[in-house]
């Protein structure tokens, strides 16, 4: 194994940089999914889809079949604490 990387380690900033970049990529992908396809373009360097990929979406996922039902749950109000202790 290796030593645990905690907030006092010089590597902590590097790992936070990885996480920060991942968050930007995730945010961008969500924003792009909300755009109409007419305004999106495939970058020139990206390979084309394989010929077996259908021209249009042929799969409509169904709740309870293709993904679990995810109903809203009532949660009693209360006090919360954000963050974690430094020694976590």
JONOR-V774901 format. One record per pair of residues at least 12 apart in sequence whose C-alpha atoms are under 7 Angstrom apart, sorted by the first residue. I is the first residue (numbers start at 1). J is the second residue. If there is no record, write none. Layout:
# JONOR-V774901
i=I j=J
i=I j=J
This chain:
# JONOR-V774901
none
